[in-house]
Amino acid sequence: MTKYIRENQYLLSLIVVLFFSLTLLNIVFSLLGVFCLIIPFIMLALSKKNIWCKYYCPRSSVLMLFLSKISLRLKPPKWLISNAKNILIMYFGLNLFFAVMSTIMVSVGRIPPIDYVRFMIVFRVPFDLPQFVDLQTSPILLHFSYRIYSIMFSSTVIGLVLGFIYYPRTWCSVCPMKQALNYVKK
């Protein structure tokens, strides 16, 4: 690995650490995660290539940096690489759809805002995020912030587990963002 790539990896990993650290200050900072959903498509439109996954993805940098020495490096099962990517893109697409639709429902007063983290859209995590800075925010923004955080948290945890058991960047082979970029590129 060249010195440039290693330095780039440290910088990109810092983005993930910063994201999760800022959300401890206040959950509204999780809206920065929306940029991670938009920037790859902008880069694809400008370069006509999927350079995000190869060079700029902060999550892939975290996985390589933190798991390269401790990964068990087992061979991933064939079903994971071939079938799971389609299931995950549908699942995370639904998750994003539910995040937007439930935020609309909160805004019209149909449902109360969710002010806790969910793992994989279904399971409430057994801890609350400390909020060290109290920003007065609308219930709508609060709800959407927790939903975006839940998406980012779930995908990071899954990536870390897959990377520990298999290869550090196993998540990249099933990443919904990579699959979406591949669909758009065609």
PyMOL commands that set and color helices and strands:
alter all, ss='L'
color gray80, all
select helices_A, chain A and resi 3-25+27-47+51-56+58-67+78-82+84-107+139-165+170-174+176-185
alter helices_A, ss='H'
color red, helices_A
select strands_A, chain A and resi 118-119+123-124
alter strands_A, ss='S'
color yellow, strands_A
deselect
rebuild
show_as cartoon
